[in-house]
């Protein structure tokens, strides 16, 4: 198998479970050294062990993406320790289902602070490193909800993910001359523990043209493309990974 990320250093936020874990493992399969950055490191030893078993370096660092100072400090530490950051995946985030008539200001602020503000400042920290080294790839995990509104998640989550799509374009516009690309992935319904706990997976989902829910691996494959040299002329784009449901 051709390894697409040999000698690259990749950071995956929220990499201890679900989509983030799958992305971290896919990158490791293709030769990248992987740094998992997560606020909850309880599952980190197991994931790090899986990555190291693939023959590449791995570590886990604690990161609170709602804290700008923590973002900047952790990014600097990682860059200093590894000498560079080639790929940064903003996967960490939170979600909840709240009927639009019941949404309160505190709920709105919490989702926007983590999912949008956190993604922006993580991207900014990574961008500074990548600009200085004259190259890199930023990948943001958005959502189908950010493109057409949330059927399952709340309006605050949808607004945050719409913002993620726009800031991705902003980094792409600024990064072009520095060989820094920025792209987003917009998953539809993906079979993760968080989606199941929130009740998003209930029903038969007959509206999905491909006839099944997505898996974390489906998203990881899209992330691999965007992280690799195969996408060097792709920037500012949102890749839909939803089984075709966006057409319905």
N, C-alpha and C positions, 0 to 999 in steps of 0.2 A: 504493500500500500504506500502510495506517495504521501509523505508527511508534509502538510502545507504550512506549518507554523514552526519549523525548526529554528531554534535559537531565539525565539521571540519570548518576551515577558508579557504575560496577560494578567490583568486584575479583573476579578468578577465580584461585584458587590452582591450581597444576598446569595452567596455561593454555597451555602451549607445544605440546601434542600431544593427540591422542585426543579424549576427551570434553570436556576443558577447553578445547581449541582450538575445538571446535564451539560450545560455549556462548559463548565470547568473541565469535566471529564472528556468532552469532545476535543477541546483545545489540547489537553494533555495527550490524547491519542495521536494528535498530529504534531507533537514535539515541543509544545510551549511549556515553559516554566509558569506555574499558575499560583497567583496569590488570591486567596479567598478573603474577602473583606465583609464582615458580617457583625451585626450588633449582638447576636446570640451565637456563641461558639460551642454550644453543647454538642452539636453534631460534627463539629469541625475535625476532630481527630480521625473519625471514620472516613471522611471525604479526603482528607490529606493522605491517609494511608492508601486509598484507592488510586489517587493520582500518582503517588510515588511508586506504586506497584507497576505503573506503566513506564517507569524508567526516566521520569523527569522530576525536577525539583518542585516542591510544593510547600506552601506555608499558609497559615491562617492568621489574620490580624483583626482585632476588634475595631469596628468602625460604626459610628453613629452618624448617618447621613443627614440627620436634622441639625447637626452641630457643625457650622462652617469651620471653626477653628480645628476641630477634630479631623475633618476632611483634609484640610491643607497640611496638617501635621503628618497624617498617615500617608498621604500621597508623597510628600517629601521624603519620608522615611523609606518608603518602598523604592523610589527612584534612586536614592543614595545607596541602598543595599544591593540593588540589582544592576545599577548603572544606567537603566533606561526603563521606560514603560512603552511598549509597542501597541498594546491593545487595552482598552478600558471598557468594560461592559457595565452599564448602569442597569442592574436587574433588581436591586433592593427596592421594596415598596410595600405599601399596605393597601388594603381594600376593605370595603364593607358595603352591605346593601342597606340603604335607607330610603324609604319612599320620599319622593321629592317634596311632598307637603310637610314632612316631618324633619327635614334637614335643619340642623342648628349650626350656629356660627362656629362653635368649638369643633364640631365634626368637620366642617368645611376647612377650617384653618389647619387642622391636624393632617388631613389628607394632602392638602396643597403644600404644606411645609415639607413633608417627607417625599411625596411622589414627584412634585414639580421643582420646588426649591432645592431639595436634596440632589435631584438629578442635574440641575443646572450647575450647582457649585462643585459637584464631583466632576462634571465635564470640564468646568473651568480649570480645576486643579490639574487634571490630566492634560488638558490642552496646553497649559503653560509648559509642562515638561516636554510634550511632543513638539511644540513650536521650537523650543530651544534645540532639540535633537534633529529637527527638520524632517519629521515624519511620525505617523501614528494613526491609529484607527479608534474612533469613539463609536460605541454601539449602544443605543438606548432602547430599552424594552418599553414600548408604548402599549397600545391596546386597540382592538377594534372599537371599543367604547369611545376612544378619542377621535375616531373618524366619523362615527354615525350616531353617537349617543349610547348610553348604557342601557341594555335591556335587563341586565342582572345587577351590575354595580350601580352605585348612586351617581347623581349628577356631579357631585364634587370629584369623584374618581374620574369620570369622563372628562371633566374640564381640565384636571391635572394632566391626563394623558394626551389631550389635545395640545396642551402647552408643551409637553415633551416633544411632540412632532415638530412644533414650530421652533423650539430652541435647537433642535437637531439641525434644522436648516440654517439657523444663525451661525452655529459652529462650522457647518460646511462652507458657508460663504466666507467666513473669516479664515478658515484653515486651508483653503485651496492653494494659496501661494506658498504655504509652508509644508505642503505635501501631507496635510492632516485631513483625513476624511471623517465624516460624521454621518451615520445612517441610523435609522430606527427599524425595529421589528414590531409589528402590530399583531400579536396573537389573538385568535378568537378564543373559544372555550378550550382550555387545555386541562387535561386530567392531572391535577395536582392536589395535594392534601389541602391547601388553603381554599381552592375552588370548591372542593367537596365539603369542607367544614362550613363554608358560607352558603351552601345550598345551590350553587350555580350549576351543578351537573345534573340536577333532577330533570326528568322528562325524557322524551325519546329523541329530541334534536333532529327531527325529520327534515328540518330546513337546511341541513348541511349537505351540499351537493355530493361530497365525497362519502357521506354516509357514516361518519364516525367522529368522535371527539379527537382533538389533537393530543399529542403527547409532548412531554418536555423535550424528547429527542427531535421532534419536528422543528421546534424552535432552535435547538442547538445546531441543527444542520444549517439553518439560515444564518445563524451567528458565525459559524465556521466560514461560510462564503464571504461574509462581510469583513471578517478578520483577516482573511488570506489575500494573497496577491491576485486571486481571481477577480476581486472587486476593486482593483486599483483605480479604475475610471468611473467608479460609482460613488456619488456623494450627495447628501441632502435628500436621500430617498427613504421611503417607508416601505418595507417589505411585508406584505400581508401573508400571515400564516394562519389560515382560518378554514381550510377545506372548501373554500369558495362561497362561504356564507355571506360575504360582503356583497355578492351579486343579488341576494334575495331582498 
